Amino acid sequence: DAGVIQSPRHEVTEMGQEVTLRCKLISGHNSLFWYRQTMMRGLELLIYFNNNVPIDDSGMPEDRFSAKMPNASFSTLKIQPSEPRDSAVYFCAAGSQTGRNEKLFFGSGTQLSVL
Amino acid sequence: GNSVTQMEGPVTLSEEAFLTINCTYTATGYPSLFWYVQYPGEGLQLLLKATKADDKGSNKGFEATYRKETTSFHLEKGSVQVSDSAVYFCALYSGGGADGLTFGKGTHLIIQP
């Protein structure tokens, strides 16, 4: 969906390097999710923001992972230091909780390869 | 807690075949149910949804009926096309923000010409 723009589309880095993934929201939403997708584990929720406030980060695998949402239209996911097992596709998704619908709009993802 | 179980893939069909992808769920209360589709190299997109028992969601020739008695939301299409090749995710939302949103592991569908 054009309302969620992720960058970069692809990132190749070496183990130990810092990686920053970015998510820009074009339309107004009150919730933002970071997901990680791998063949082995499928889609995993890493962290969830509501109205820019981190609500649930229990899915963040380790202290090496951190996420921020400084305003309603931008968020970052940082991995420092990166490890090969972090290789995955990372998705940002924006949601608008309306009654019984938590409909999500996904970005195109960032394919991360840590060598 | 909530959970969604989908049939494992890959599912390989010939063009114009009938498609069923099974999805069952466990949840507290009365969740909303969704099917998302992920085309190669893209993020997930909402395909269809149903918010209460016996509702039928439909889009692009795909259908799914919310069956509370069997806790199922199977995805069906009468005649698949090569362009339907993608990964399909069943999901539920039972309220309460992220805690209430649960995805299945996805089913990879391959349609051969």
Chai-1 contact restraints between the chains, C-beta under 6 A:
chainA,res_idxA,chainB,res_idxB,connection_type,confidence,min_distance_angstrom,max_distance_angstrom,comment,restraint_id
A,G42,B,K105,contact,1.0,0.0,6.0,A-B,restraint_1
A,G42,B,G106,contact,1.0,0.0,6.0,A-B,restraint_2
A,L43,B,F103,contact,1.0,0.0,6.0,A-B,restraint_3
A,Y48,B,A98,contact,1.0,0.0,6.0,A-B,restraint_4
A,D56,B,A98,contact,1.0,0.0,6.0,A-B,restraint_5
A,F91,B,G43,contact,1.0,0.0,6.0,A-B,restraint_6
A,R100,B,S32,contact,1.0,0.0,6.0,A-B,restraint_7
A,R100,B,T51,contact,1.0,0.0,6.0,A-B,restraint_8
A,N101,B,S32,contact,1.0,0.0,6.0,A-B,restraint_9
A,E102,B,Y93,contact,1.0,0.0,6.0,A-B,restraint_10
A,E102,B,L101,contact,1.0,0.0,6.0,A-B,restraint_11
A,K103,B,L46,contact,1.0,0.0,6.0,A-B,restraint_12
A,F106,B,G43,contact,1.0,0.0,6.0,A-B,restraint_13
A,F106,B,L44,contact,1.0,0.0,6.0,A-B,restraint_14
A,G107,B,G43,contact,1.0,0.0,6.0,A-B,restraint_15
A,S108,B,E42,contact,1.0,0.0,6.0,A-B,restraint_16
A,S108,B,G43,contact,1.0,0.0,6.0,A-B,restraint_17
A,G109,B,G43,contact,1.0,0.0,6.0,A-B,restraint_18
